[in-house]
């Protein structure tokens, strides 16, 4: 995973330098903090997830396309062998994902909701009276955009979806990484399609105290 994912050093820097102050300040304000889990089962014993699941009820399952056939299986095998993250990295990645957990800097408090899909997130938003979500985390042009409960899902449910420029990074490639051009493109996309891009200091200074 360390060999395959180039943005990990930026994630760690943001976790260490931005998240502690950001989360502390938000938690001292009337705004709720909602955590969207990144797959796996590590979050399912958390009291915030148990409440969210009970509130939302059974998550809806979207209809799938035609079932896998031999061509589909062959193409998937080709992608796995030749593409990201590389077959030589897979055993290490699988071992690490078996211990997947929240980053210590972003661990949910007992009273904070934890969700794993858009169905649960929408239910929590309705209960809290939330119609504007401010996403922070990794990665803006990937997970925050397309994962279950991401901006695409929630914009379709009527939410404004914004972000904080200093609290996100993006998946880059060798042509874009030096200047973080994919991050700039993703911030532009948020501002045009989904909501607003806030600067950290402006966001923090605008938050009221409880």
JOQUI-V463986 format. One record per residue. N is the residue number from 1. RES is the residue in one letter. PSI is psi in whole degrees, 0 to 359 (999 if undefined). Layout:
N;RES;PSI + N;RES;PSI
This chain:
1;X;320 + 2;X;325 + 3;X;330 + 4;X;335 + 5;X;106 + 6;X;343 + 7;X;0 + 8;X;318 + 9;X;324 + 10;X;322 + 11;X;313 + 12;X;320 + 13;X;316 + 14;X;319 + 15;X;320 + 16;X;326 + 17;X;339 + 18;X;312 + 19;X;315 + 20;X;312 + 21;X;318 + 22;X;308 + 23;X;320 + 24;X;316 + 25;X;318 + 26;X;319 + 27;X;340 + 28;X;0 + 29;X;175 + 30;X;350 + 31;X;136 + 32;X;153 + 33;X;127 + 34;X;132 + 35;X;131 + 36;X;114 + 37;X;151 + 38;X;53 + 39;X;180 + 40;X;197 + 41;X;6 + 42;X;337 + 43;X;350 + 44;X;346 + 45;X;353 + 46;X;137 + 47;X;327 + 48;X;327 + 49;X;319 + 50;X;321 + 51;X;316 + 52;X;319 + 53;X;319 + 54;X;322 + 55;X;317 + 56;X;333 + 57;X;190 + 58;X;131 + 59;X;140 + 60;X;145 + 61;X;119 + 62;X;147 + 63;X;138 + 64;X;166 + 65;X;189 + 66;X;146 + 67;X;161 + 68;X;140 + 69;X;187 + 70;X;324 + 71;X;316 + 72;X;313 + 73;X;319 + 74;X;316 + 75;X;320 + 76;X;322 + 77;X;321 + 78;X;317 + 79;X;318 + 80;X;324 + 81;X;325 + 82;X;343 + 83;X;192 + 84;X;140 + 85;X;11 + 86;X;130 + 87;X;329 + 88;X;341 + 89;X;345 + 90;X;315 + 91;X;319 + 92;X;318 + 93;X;315 + 94;X;320 + 95;X;321 + 96;X;318 + 97;X;341 + 98;X;343 + 99;X;27 + 100;X;140 + 101;X;170 + 102;X;145 + 103;X;140 + 104;X;325 + 105;X;346 + 106;X;22 + 107;X;133 + 108;X;144 + 109;X;162 + 110;X;326 + 111;X;356 + 112;X;139 + 113;X;144 + 114;X;125 + 115;X;164 + 116;X;359 + 117;X;175 + 118;X;327 + 119;X;313 + 120;X;319 + 121;X;319 + 122;X;321 + 123;X;318 + 124;X;319 + 125;X;318 + 126;X;317 + 127;X;321 + 128;X;353 + 129;X;34 + 130;X;127 + 131;X;7 + 132;X;116 + 133;X;134 + 134;X;109 + 135;X;135 + 136;X;151 + 137;X;210 + 138;X;133 + 139;X;147 + 140;X;321 + 141;X;11 + 142;X;272 + 143;X;309 + 144;X;335 + 145;X;310 + 146;X;345 + 147;X;163 + 148;X;128 + 149;X;5 + 150;X;186 + 151;X;320 + 152;X;311 + 153;X;313 + 154;X;331 + 155;X;323 + 156;X;340 + 157;X;8 + 158;X;4 + 159;X;143 + 160;X;133 + 161;X;112 + 162;X;179 + 163;X;174 + 164;X;121 + 165;X;319 + 166;X;351 + 167;X;14 + 168;X;160 + 169;X;183 + 170;X;161 + 171;X;124 + 172;X;168 + 173;X;183 + 174;X;336 + 175;X;337 + 176;X;344 + 177;X;319 + 178;X;318 + 179;X;4 + 180;X;51 + 181;X;331 + 182;X;326 + 183;X;316 + 184;X;320 + 185;X;320 + 186;X;320 + 187;X;319 + 188;X;316 + 189;X;317 + 190;X;314 + 191;X;330 + 192;X;319 + 193;X;325 + 194;X;322 + 195;X;237 + 196;X;155 + 197;X;112 + 198;X;149 + 199;X;146 + 200;X;310 + 201;X;321 + 202;X;317 + 203;X;311 + 204;X;320 + 205;X;337 + 206;X;346 + 207;X;129 + 208;X;158 + 209;X;160 + 210;X;999
